Amino acid sequence: MIVDKGSSNGTHLNGQRLVPNQPRVLRNGDEIRLGKLIAHIYFKSS
């Protein structure tokens, strides 16, 4: 899960800005942008 807590730059999930305080489920391959930082999410099965 990812939640934007009202950040000034916003949090983006796959190019869409998150609504503050509304949790979103992260899925394999998702892209998160926090200001200028971009992260790709990959889950590894054990």
PQR file with spaces between the fields and no chain letter, atoms N, CA, C, O and H, PARSE charges and radii, in Angstrom:
ATOM       1  N    MET     1       0.847   -1.176    0.000 -0.4000 1.5000
ATOM       2  CA   MET     1       0.000    0.000    0.000 -0.0000 2.0000
ATOM       3  C    MET     1       0.895    1.243    0.000  0.5500 1.7000
ATOM       4  O    MET     1       2.008    1.231    0.527 -0.5500 1.4000
ATOM       5  N    ILE     2       0.381    2.299   -0.600 -0.4000 1.5000
ATOM       6  CA   ILE     2       1.049    3.597   -0.588 -0.0000 2.0000
ATOM       7  C    ILE     2      -0.012    4.653   -0.280  0.5500 1.7000
ATOM       8  O    ILE     2      -1.154    4.559   -0.732 -0.5500 1.4000
ATOM       9  H    ILE     2      -0.522    2.309   -1.028  0.4000 1.0000
ATOM      10  N    VAL     3       0.392    5.667    0.503 -0.4000 1.5000
ATOM      11  CA   VAL     3      -0.520    6.752    0.885 -0.0000 2.0000
ATOM      12  C    VAL     3       0.244    8.063    0.809  0.5500 1.7000
ATOM      13  O    VAL     3       1.351    8.171    1.337 -0.5500 1.4000
ATOM      14  H    VAL     3       1.319    5.744    0.870  0.4000 1.0000
ATOM      15  N    ASP     4      -0.336    9.051    0.159 -0.4000 1.5000
ATOM      16  CA   ASP     4       0.220   10.409    0.199 -0.0000 2.0000
ATOM      17  C    ASP     4      -0.374   11.100    1.422  0.5500 1.7000
ATOM      18  O    ASP     4      -1.592   11.128    1.593 -0.5500 1.4000
ATOM      19  H    ASP     4      -1.235    8.964   -0.271  0.4000 1.0000
ATOM      20  N    LYS     5       0.471   11.646    2.254 -0.4000 1.5000
ATOM      21  CA   LYS     5       0.021   12.291    3.490 -0.0000 2.0000
ATOM      22  C    LYS     5      -0.073   13.808    3.340  0.5500 1.7000
ATOM      23  O    LYS     5       0.180   14.547    4.292 -0.5500 1.4000
ATOM      24  H    LYS     5       1.461   11.624    2.115  0.4000 1.0000
ATOM      25  N    GLY     6      -0.436   14.268    2.141 -0.4000 1.5000
ATOM      26  CA   GLY     6      -0.584   15.703    1.915 -0.0000 2.0000
ATOM      27  C    GLY     6       0.723   16.387    1.574  0.5500 1.7000
ATOM      28  O    GLY     6       0.918   17.558    1.902 -0.5500 1.4000
ATOM      29  H    GLY     6      -0.641   13.667    1.369  0.4000 1.0000
ATOM      30  N    SER     7       1.624   15.662    0.915 -0.4000 1.5000
ATOM      31  CA   SER     7       2.929   16.236    0.569 -0.0000 2.0000
ATOM      32  C    SER     7       2.779   17.409   -0.397  0.5500 1.7000
ATOM      33  O    SER     7       1.829   17.467   -1.177 -0.5500 1.4000
ATOM      34  H    SER     7       1.465   14.712    0.648  0.4000 1.0000
ATOM      35  N    SER     8       3.728   18.339   -0.333 -0.4000 1.5000
ATOM      36  CA   SER     8       3.644   19.535   -1.181 -0.0000 2.0000
ATOM      37  C    SER     8       3.885   19.214   -2.657  0.5500 1.7000
ATOM      38  O    SER     8       3.289   19.853   -3.524 -0.5500 1.4000
ATOM      39  H    SER     8       4.500   18.291    0.301  0.4000 1.0000
ATOM      40  N    ASN     9       4.745   18.238   -2.958 -0.4000 1.5000
ATOM      41  CA   ASN     9       5.003   17.858   -4.354 -0.0000 2.0000
ATOM      42  C    ASN     9       4.058   16.792   -4.876  0.5500 1.7000
ATOM      43  O    ASN     9       3.999   16.543   -6.080 -0.5500 1.4000
ATOM      44  H    ASN     9       5.229   17.720   -2.254  0.4000 1.0000
ATOM      45  N    GLY    10       3.332   16.174   -3.992 -0.4000 1.5000
ATOM      46  CA   GLY    10       2.412   15.121   -4.391 -0.0000 2.0000
ATOM      47  C    GLY    10       3.131   13.805   -4.608  0.5500 1.7000
ATOM      48  O    GLY    10       4.354   13.756   -4.740 -0.5500 1.4000
ATOM      49  H    GLY    10       3.380   16.376   -3.013  0.4000 1.0000
ATOM      50  N    THR    11       2.354   12.752   -4.642 -0.4000 1.5000
ATOM      51  CA   THR    11       2.840   11.408   -4.915 -0.0000 2.0000
ATOM      52  C    THR    11       2.092   10.909   -6.137  0.5500 1.7000
ATOM      53  O    THR    11       0.870   11.029   -6.224 -0.5500 1.4000
ATOM      54  H    THR    11       1.361   12.792   -4.535  0.4000 1.0000
ATOM      55  N    HIS    12       2.842   10.345   -7.085 -0.4000 1.5000
ATOM      56  CA   HIS    12       2.223    9.858   -8.316 -0.0000 2.0000
ATOM      57  C    HIS    12       2.412    8.355   -8.432  0.5500 1.7000
ATOM      58  O    HIS    12       3.497    7.831   -8.179 -0.5500 1.4000
ATOM      59  H    HIS    12       3.835   10.247   -7.014  0.4000 1.0000
ATOM      60  N    LEU    13       1.352    7.671   -8.815 -0.4000 1.5000
ATOM      61  CA   LEU    13       1.387    6.233   -9.046 -0.0000 2.0000
ATOM      62  C    LEU    13       0.998    6.006  -10.503  0.5500 1.7000
ATOM      63  O    LEU    13      -0.128    6.289  -10.910 -0.5500 1.4000
ATOM      64  H    LEU    13       0.470    8.096   -9.021  0.4000 1.0000
ATOM      65  N    ASN    14       1.951    5.489  -11.281 -0.4000 1.5000
ATOM      66  CA   ASN    14       1.729    5.246  -12.712 -0.0000 2.0000
ATOM      67  C    ASN    14       1.213    6.486  -13.434  0.5500 1.7000
ATOM      68  O    ASN    14       0.316    6.411  -14.274 -0.5500 1.4000
ATOM      69  H    ASN    14       2.866    5.259  -10.949  0.4000 1.0000
ATOM      70  N    GLY    15       1.810    7.641  -13.084 -0.4000 1.5000
ATOM      71  CA   GLY    15       1.483    8.888  -13.776 -0.0000 2.0000
ATOM      72  C    GLY    15       0.278    9.633  -13.244  0.5500 1.7000
ATOM      73  O    GLY    15      -0.020   10.730  -13.717 -0.5500 1.4000
ATOM      74  H    GLY    15       2.539    7.702  -12.402  0.4000 1.0000
ATOM      75  N    GLN    16      -0.425    9.068  -12.271 -0.4000 1.5000
ATOM      76  CA   GLN    16      -1.599    9.738  -11.722 -0.0000 2.0000
ATOM      77  C    GLN    16      -1.317   10.195  -10.297  0.5500 1.7000
ATOM      78  O    GLN    16      -0.821    9.431   -9.469 -0.5500 1.4000
ATOM      79  H    GLN    16      -0.182    8.177  -11.886  0.4000 1.0000
ATOM      80  N    ARG    17      -1.645   11.464  -10.028 -0.4000 1.5000
ATOM      81  CA   ARG    17      -1.423   11.999   -8.681 -0.0000 2.0000
ATOM      82  C    ARG    17      -2.395   11.341   -7.706  0.5500 1.7000
ATOM      83  O    ARG    17      -3.588   11.214   -7.984 -0.5500 1.4000
ATOM      84  H    ARG    17      -2.048   12.085  -10.701  0.4000 1.0000
ATOM      85  N    LEU    18      -1.863   10.925   -6.559 -0.4000 1.5000
ATOM      86  CA   LEU    18      -2.703   10.297   -5.548 -0.0000 2.0000
ATOM      87  C    LEU    18      -3.507   11.333   -4.789  0.5500 1.7000
ATOM      88  O    LEU    18      -3.046   12.452   -4.563 -0.5500 1.4000
ATOM      89  H    LEU    18      -0.894   11.028   -6.333  0.4000 1.0000
ATOM      90  N    VAL    19      -4.713   10.952   -4.399 -0.4000 1.5000
ATOM      91  CA   VAL    19      -5.539   11.774   -3.529 -0.0000 2.0000
ATOM      92  C    VAL    19      -4.970   11.623   -2.118  0.5500 1.7000
ATOM      93  O    VAL    19      -4.782   10.498   -1.655 -0.5500 1.4000
ATOM      94  H    VAL    19      -5.088   10.044   -4.583  0.4000 1.0000
ATOM      95  N    PRO    20      -4.689   12.739   -1.421 -0.5600 1.5000
ATOM      96  CA   PRO    20      -4.107   12.638   -0.077  0.2800 2.0000
ATOM      97  C    PRO    20      -4.950   11.770    0.858  0.5500 1.7000
ATOM      98  O    PRO    20      -6.180   11.824    0.848 -0.5500 1.4000
ATOM      99  N    ASN    21      -4.254   10.971    1.664 -0.4000 1.5000
ATOM     100  CA   ASN    21      -4.842   10.110    2.695 -0.0000 2.0000
ATOM     101  C    ASN    21      -5.762    9.021    2.149  0.5500 1.7000
ATOM     102  O    ASN    21      -6.593    8.490    2.885 -0.5500 1.4000
ATOM     103  H    ASN    21      -3.255   10.927    1.672  0.4000 1.0000
ATOM     104  N    GLN    22      -5.623    8.687    0.878 -0.4000 1.5000
ATOM     105  CA   GLN    22      -6.409    7.598    0.280 -0.0000 2.0000
ATOM     106  C    GLN    22      -5.440    6.484   -0.123  0.5500 1.7000
ATOM     107  O    GLN    22      -4.731    6.624   -1.120 -0.5500 1.4000
ATOM     108  H    GLN    22      -4.948    9.119    0.280  0.4000 1.0000
ATOM     109  N    PRO    23      -5.395    5.380    0.630 -0.5600 1.5000
ATOM     110  CA   PRO    23      -4.445    4.300    0.343  0.2800 2.0000
ATOM     111  C    PRO    23      -4.680    3.672   -1.029  0.5500 1.7000
ATOM     112  O    PRO    23      -5.818    3.536   -1.478 -0.5500 1.4000
ATOM     113  N    ARG    24      -3.588    3.295   -1.682 -0.4000 1.5000
ATOM     114  CA   ARG    24      -3.652    2.588   -2.968 -0.0000 2.0000
ATOM     115  C    ARG    24      -2.790    1.335   -2.876  0.5500 1.7000
ATOM     116  O    ARG    24      -1.730    1.349   -2.250 -0.5500 1.4000
ATOM     117  H    ARG    24      -2.664    3.406   -1.318  0.4000 1.0000
ATOM     118  N    VAL    25      -3.238    0.272   -3.489 -0.4000 1.5000
ATOM     119  CA   VAL    25      -2.500   -0.987   -3.500 -0.0000 2.0000
ATOM     120  C    VAL    25      -1.394   -0.901   -4.542  0.5500 1.7000
ATOM     121  O    VAL    25      -1.623   -0.452   -5.665 -0.5500 1.4000
ATOM     122  H    VAL    25      -4.099    0.260   -3.998  0.4000 1.0000
ATOM     123  N    LEU    26      -0.184   -1.339   -4.162 -0.4000 1.5000
ATOM     124  CA   LEU    26       0.932   -1.404   -5.110 -0.0000 2.0000
ATOM     125  C    LEU    26       0.931   -2.762   -5.787  0.5500 1.7000
ATOM     126  O    LEU    26       0.690   -3.788   -5.151 -0.5500 1.4000
ATOM     127  H    LEU    26       0.002   -1.705   -3.250  0.4000 1.0000
ATOM     128  N    ARG    27       1.204   -2.757   -7.084 -0.4000 1.5000
ATOM     129  CA   ARG    27       1.260   -3.992   -7.858 -0.0000 2.0000
ATOM     130  C    ARG    27       2.622   -4.112   -8.541  0.5500 1.7000
ATOM     131  O    ARG    27       3.316   -3.117   -8.747 -0.5500 1.4000
ATOM     132  H    ARG    27       1.401   -1.924   -7.600  0.4000 1.0000
ATOM     133  N    ASN    28       2.982   -5.315   -8.880 -0.4000 1.5000
ATOM     134  CA   ASN    28       4.252   -5.571   -9.548 -0.0000 2.0000
ATOM     135  C    ASN    28       4.372   -4.713  -10.809  0.5500 1.7000
ATOM     136  O    ASN    28       3.470   -4.703  -11.646 -0.5500 1.4000
ATOM     137  H    ASN    28       2.418   -6.124   -8.713  0.4000 1.0000
ATOM     138  N    GLY    29       5.488   -3.996  -10.940 -0.4000 1.5000
ATOM     139  CA   GLY    29       5.736   -3.164  -12.109 -0.0000 2.0000
ATOM     140  C    GLY    29       5.246   -1.729  -11.995  0.5500 1.7000
ATOM     141  O    GLY    29       5.459   -0.934  -12.911 -0.5500 1.4000
ATOM     142  H    GLY    29       6.221   -4.004  -10.259  0.4000 1.0000
ATOM     143  N    ASP    30       4.592   -1.379  -10.888 -0.4000 1.5000
ATOM     144  CA   ASP    30       4.109   -0.005  -10.707 -0.0000 2.0000
ATOM     145  C    ASP    30       5.274    0.980  -10.666  0.5500 1.7000
ATOM     146  O    ASP    30       6.390    0.634  -10.278 -0.5500 1.4000
ATOM     147  H    ASP    30       4.418   -2.024  -10.144  0.4000 1.0000
ATOM     148  N    GLU    31       4.987    2.212  -11.074 -0.4000 1.5000
ATOM     149  CA   GLU    31       5.961    3.302  -11.003 -0.0000 2.0000
ATOM     150  C    GLU    31       5.458    4.336  -10.001  0.5500 1.7000
ATOM     151  O    GLU    31       4.325    4.811  -10.091 -0.5500 1.4000
ATOM     152  H    GLU    31       4.080    2.493  -11.388  0.4000 1.0000
ATOM     153  N    ILE    32       6.323    4.677   -9.042 -0.4000 1.5000
ATOM     154  CA   ILE    32       6.017    5.701   -8.042 -0.0000 2.0000
ATOM     155  C    ILE    32       6.913    6.894   -8.306  0.5500 1.7000
ATOM     156  O    ILE    32       8.110    6.740   -8.547 -0.5500 1.4000
ATOM     157  H    ILE    32       7.243    4.291   -8.968  0.4000 1.0000
ATOM     158  N    ARG    33       6.328    8.093   -8.260 -0.4000 1.5000
ATOM     159  CA   ARG    33       7.141    9.314   -8.378 -0.0000 2.0000
ATOM     160  C    ARG    33       6.898   10.158   -7.146  0.5500 1.7000
ATOM     161  O    ARG    33       5.762   10.512   -6.828 -0.5500 1.4000
ATOM     162  H    ARG    33       5.356    8.218   -8.064  0.4000 1.0000
ATOM     163  N    LEU    34       7.995   10.479   -6.447 -0.4000 1.5000
ATOM     164  CA   LEU    34       7.980   11.322   -5.252 -0.0000 2.0000
ATOM     165  C    LEU    34       8.865   12.521   -5.553  0.5500 1.7000
ATOM     166  O    LEU    34      10.085   12.448   -5.409 -0.5500 1.4000
ATOM     167  H    LEU    34       8.918   10.192   -6.705  0.4000 1.0000
ATOM     168  N    GLY    35       8.254   13.623   -5.970 -0.4000 1.5000
ATOM     169  CA   GLY    35       9.052   14.774   -6.411 -0.0000 2.0000
ATOM     170  C    GLY    35       9.821   14.389   -7.659  0.5500 1.7000
ATOM     171  O    GLY    35       9.216   14.052   -8.677 -0.5500 1.4000
ATOM     172  H    GLY    35       7.262   13.682   -6.087  0.4000 1.0000
ATOM     173  N    LYS    36      11.159   14.433   -7.599 -0.4000 1.5000
ATOM     174  CA   LYS    36      11.986   14.068   -8.754 -0.0000 2.0000
ATOM     175  C    LYS    36      12.433   12.611   -8.710  0.5500 1.7000
ATOM     176  O    LYS    36      13.033   12.121   -9.667 -0.5500 1.4000
ATOM     177  H    LYS    36      11.650   14.706   -6.772  0.4000 1.0000
ATOM     178  N    LEU    37      12.149   11.914   -7.615 -0.4000 1.5000
ATOM     179  CA   LEU    37      12.540   10.513   -7.472 -0.0000 2.0000
ATOM     180  C    LEU    37      11.507    9.613   -8.141  0.5500 1.7000
ATOM     181  O    LEU    37      10.311    9.729   -7.876 -0.5500 1.4000
ATOM     182  H    LEU    37      11.662   12.311   -6.837  0.4000 1.0000
ATOM     183  N    ILE    38      11.970    8.720   -9.004 -0.4000 1.5000
ATOM     184  CA   ILE    38      11.099    7.736   -9.652 -0.0000 2.0000
ATOM     185  C    ILE    38      11.572    6.356   -9.236  0.5500 1.7000
ATOM     186  O    ILE    38      12.761    6.050   -9.323 -0.5500 1.4000
ATOM     187  H    ILE    38      12.942    8.625   -9.219  0.4000 1.0000
ATOM     188  N    ALA    39      10.636    5.515   -8.780 -0.4000 1.5000
ATOM     189  CA   ALA    39      10.959    4.150   -8.362 -0.0000 2.0000
ATOM     190  C    ALA    39       9.998    3.187   -9.047  0.5500 1.7000
ATOM     191  O    ALA    39       8.806    3.465   -9.174 -0.5500 1.4000
ATOM     192  H    ALA    39       9.670    5.764   -8.710  0.4000 1.0000
ATOM     193  N    HIS    40      10.527    2.066   -9.482 -0.4000 1.5000
ATOM     194  CA   HIS    40       9.712    0.999  -10.050 -0.0000 2.0000
ATOM     195  C    HIS    40       9.617   -0.122   -9.024  0.5500 1.7000
ATOM     196  O    HIS    40      10.621   -0.523   -8.435 -0.5500 1.4000
ATOM     197  H    HIS    40      11.496    1.840   -9.379  0.4000 1.0000
ATOM     198  N    ILE    41       8.413   -0.622   -8.817 -0.4000 1.5000
ATOM     199  CA   ILE    41       8.161   -1.627   -7.798 -0.0000 2.0000
ATOM     200  C    ILE    41       8.111   -3.013   -8.443  0.5500 1.7000
ATOM     201  O    ILE    41       7.352   -3.243   -9.384 -0.5500 1.4000
ATOM     202  H    ILE    41       7.598   -0.296   -9.295  0.4000 1.0000
ATOM     203  N    TYR    42       8.932   -3.935   -7.923 -0.4000 1.5000
ATOM     204  CA   TYR    42       8.922   -5.318   -8.381 -0.0000 2.0000
ATOM     205  C    TYR    42       8.911   -6.222   -7.154  0.5500 1.7000
ATOM     206  O    TYR    42       9.722   -6.047   -6.244 -0.5500 1.4000
ATOM     207  H    TYR    42       9.548   -3.748   -7.158  0.4000 1.0000
ATOM     208  N    PHE    43       8.009   -7.174   -7.127 -0.4000 1.5000
ATOM     209  CA   PHE    43       7.922   -8.110   -6.030 -0.0000 2.0000
ATOM     210  C    PHE    43       8.605   -9.397   -6.432  0.5500 1.7000
ATOM     211  O    PHE    43       8.435   -9.876   -7.553 -0.5500 1.4000
ATOM     212  H    PHE    43       7.350   -7.316   -7.866  0.4000 1.0000
ATOM     213  N    LYS    44       9.376   -9.956   -5.522 -0.4000 1.5000
ATOM     214  CA   LYS    44      10.088  -11.204   -5.770 -0.0000 2.0000
ATOM     215  C    LYS    44       9.447  -12.301   -4.947  0.5500 1.7000
ATOM     216  O    LYS    44       9.296  -12.164   -3.733 -0.5500 1.4000
ATOM     217  H    LYS    44       9.514   -9.568   -4.611  0.4000 1.0000
ATOM     218  N    SER    45       9.068  -13.393   -5.602 -0.4000 1.5000
ATOM     219  CA   SER    45       8.495  -14.518   -4.859 -0.0000 2.0000
ATOM     220  C    SER    45       9.625  -15.384   -4.326  0.5500 1.7000
ATOM     221  O    SER    45      10.676  -15.515   -4.952 -0.5500 1.4000
ATOM     222  H    SER    45       9.191  -13.504   -6.588  0.4000 1.0000
ATOM     223  N    SER    46       9.392  -15.969   -3.165 -0.4000 1.5000
ATOM     224  CA   SER    46      10.462  -16.772   -2.549 -0.0000 2.0000
ATOM     225  C    SER    46      10.261  -18.249   -2.777  0.5500 1.7000
ATOM     226  O    SER    46      11.070  -19.059   -2.326 -0.5500 1.4000
ATOM     227  H    SER    46       8.537  -15.863   -2.656  0.4000 1.0000
